[in-house]
Amino acid sequence: MKRWFVLLWSVLLVCSLSACGKTDRNDVSGSRDSRASIQQKEDTTDGTKNVSTDSKVLIAYFTVPEDVKTSDNDAIAGASIVVKDSEKMGNTEYVAGLVQKTIGGDLFRIETKDAYPLEHDTLVDQAAEEQEKELRPELSNHVENFEQYDTVILGFPNWWGDLPMPVYSFLEEYDFAGKTIIPFVTHGGSGFSATTDTISQLQPDAQVSDNTLSLSREDVADAEDEVKKWAQGLGLQ
Ligand SMILES: Cc1cc2nc3c(=O)[nH]c(=O)nc-3n(C[C@H](O)[C@H](O)[C@H](O)COP(=O)(O)O)c2cc1C
């Protein structure tokens, strides 16, 4: 009887100890799991941070998709729009979209508080006057956390052989020190004119890349392959 009692007691003791052990292991394993997931989260966060810090690209562009149906051959007058799948876009806007489609990055359209006239002659007159007076049109939107970007791909139309004045406003608003600026232009025959030098003067502590893209408005609508090839060649993916 005593032997049976001792045996029963031993079995109960072993069971209770093993149950205890099980509970302990569950807790430990639980806390290990949560530590692991925190660690993993930290790793992921770090990884994501590193990736985004290393390759954070802003594609900023200015465009005015004119409301014109012109067949004028003047280098300055001409269709300033691309129509794809019924969507009407400015030339520079279209190129900026292709760049983003190719390499990713954040797209930012530089917009002014006062909208530009879409009628061609009125637009060119206003642009000429702004340039003559060296105006800085007020911008209506702003880049959040500009400091997070290492590279700014900057697209604009050639306006009277210069940057459109809102692009001056944009370049003077932010600190580009240590960043790379990669310009691209759409134009009616003048290419960049002296705009890349102007960008360097406005942001002397930025590196203005030589790997630029200049597209005549005549070629923009068919330039998808050229734009993609250029964007891929920037090594920013
Ligand atoms: C106000 C204005 C001035 C322009 N001046 C020039 C110029 O000096 N040289 C040139 O090659 N093209 C000139 N153009 C043509 C534009 O650069 C060209 O149409 C460009 O692709 C327009 O881009 P967007 O549609 O993105 O605004 C001018 C266009 C406008 C509206």
PDBQT file of the ligand as one rigid body, heavy atoms in Angstrom, charges set to zero:
ROOT
HETATM    1  C1  LIG A 301       6.660  80.906 -72.316  1.00  0.00    +0.000 C 
HETATM    2  C2  LIG A 301       7.373  79.950 -73.228  1.00  0.00    +0.000 A 
HETATM    3  C3  LIG A 301       8.638  80.266 -73.661  1.00  0.00    +0.000 A 
HETATM    4  C4  LIG A 301       9.333  79.335 -74.444  1.00  0.00    +0.000 A 
HETATM    5  N1  LIG A 301      10.611  79.631 -74.829  1.00  0.00    +0.000 NA
HETATM    6  C5  LIG A 301      11.328  78.710 -75.508  1.00  0.00    +0.000 A 
HETATM    7  C6  LIG A 301      12.678  78.968 -75.869  1.00  0.00    +0.000 A 
HETATM    8  O1  LIG A 301      13.231  80.025 -75.610  1.00  0.00    +0.000 OA
HETATM    9  N2  LIG A 301      13.344  77.991 -76.517  1.00  0.00    +0.000 N 
HETATM   10  C7  LIG A 301      12.785  76.800 -76.851  1.00  0.00    +0.000 A 
HETATM   11  O2  LIG A 301      13.456  75.953 -77.419  1.00  0.00    +0.000 OA
HETATM   12  N3  LIG A 301      11.503  76.541 -76.519  1.00  0.00    +0.000 NA
HETATM   13  C8  LIG A 301      10.756  77.457 -75.872  1.00  0.00    +0.000 A 
HETATM   14  N4  LIG A 301       9.456  77.186 -75.537  1.00  0.00    +0.000 N 
HETATM   15  C9  LIG A 301       8.878  75.877 -75.869  1.00  0.00    +0.000 C 
HETATM   16  C10 LIG A 301       8.823  74.951 -74.658  1.00  0.00    +0.000 C 
HETATM   17  O3  LIG A 301      10.091  74.819 -74.053  1.00  0.00    +0.000 OA
HETATM   18  C11 LIG A 301       8.327  73.566 -75.022  1.00  0.00    +0.000 C 
HETATM   19  O4  LIG A 301       7.105  73.667 -75.702  1.00  0.00    +0.000 OA
HETATM   20  C12 LIG A 301       8.187  72.672 -73.822  1.00  0.00    +0.000 C 
HETATM   21  O5  LIG A 301       8.181  71.338 -74.239  1.00  0.00    +0.000 OA
HETATM   22  C13 LIG A 301       6.950  72.938 -73.001  1.00  0.00    +0.000 C 
HETATM   23  O6  LIG A 301       6.890  72.046 -71.914  1.00  0.00    +0.000 OA
HETATM   24  P1  LIG A 301       5.590  71.828 -71.047  1.00  0.00    +0.000 P 
HETATM   25  O7  LIG A 301       4.513  71.328 -71.944  1.00  0.00    +0.000 OA
HETATM   26  O8  LIG A 301       5.978  70.799 -70.039  1.00  0.00    +0.000 OA
HETATM   27  O9  LIG A 301       5.254  73.130 -70.414  1.00  0.00    +0.000 OA
HETATM   28  C14 LIG A 301       8.727  78.111 -74.805  1.00  0.00    +0.000 A 
HETATM   29  C15 LIG A 301       7.418  77.862 -74.410  1.00  0.00    +0.000 A 
HETATM   30  C16 LIG A 301       6.744  78.770 -73.629  1.00  0.00    +0.000 A 
HETATM   31  C17 LIG A 301       5.352  78.464 -73.188  1.00  0.00    +0.000 C 
ENDROOT
TORSDOF 0
